[in-house]
């Protein structure tokens, strides 16, 4: 779905690559499957766009084709434009219907409002082409004006409402509307048509009113992981079993290979996981990632303490075997993925 994910890159390979290789599943597929569920989809849109009011009814949602690719013609020039949305639903609204489109986004995209505008426009173009083809086949156009466009004067397109869910760990610093992407002289601003993008940031979703327990859990736990609030996870979810499939979704969002593995193993044993066990996997992964990124990144005070004790023990061993300070510094730097300056500080402290 776009470019999921690059939150915690390994030096040579992305963790999402490892996920796909080890479990033969892709984060974008996991999220698309989760949001195809009508209960999940409706709750997301109700929370993001209607302040939790139950405007969308899951029973009224129907899945429609996500491919809105089309041929755009201008005079004698034709251009094929390809666009596939992540999840698209149609719902009755009075006597008509509304199209709801969802796009999942892992990275900040500085042209996202333009992408949304093009996607929505292609959705409108797709319906226009269908109506025009029907009118042409039925010879329904009565005037020369209607014949020119193959639209009857009474024909109407149906509204398209799109939502972008940004799962990234960083705060969105990209544009929120088309006008944010433009350099507009002040005098011309009232004349330029804008296009607003509906954006939901996972990191800022704490105030949203979710009613579906699965959706609320996915956002709450993922947000807590980003904030490294493991105390909250351990307190709220310690004795609470959650479906293993939610653990896979949370792992896909946060790119936690260990959490995905933990959830998949639990699924074989009964289909549920306890977050206290998953928390241990997350902490271990965080420590390993910290080493690979060249720093000790303790996710809890106990983890940091354990790392310091490991460094201390390494220095004591080197000193016992009469290894020089300079060689000890190199050894500590290599063993714990530290810079030589950081290793030197520890050696001076514990020698």
ABEGO torsion letter per residue (X at the ends): XEBOBAABBBAABBAAAAAAAAAGBBAAAAAAAAAABAAAAAAAAAAAAAGGBBABBAAABBBBBABABBBBBBEABBBBBBBBBABBBBBBBEABBBBBBBBBBABBBAAAAAAAAAAAAAAAAAAAAAAAAAAAAAGABABAAAAAAGBBAABBBBBBBBBBBBABABBBABBABAAAABBBBAAAAAABBBBBBBBBBAAAAAABBBABAAAAAAAAAAAAAAAGBAAAAAAAAAABBBBAAAAAAAAAAAGBAAAAAAAAAAAAAGGBBBAAAAAAAAAAAAAAAAAAAGBBBBABAAAAAAAAAAAAAAAAAAAAAGBBAAAAAAAAAAAAGBBAAAAAAAAAAAX
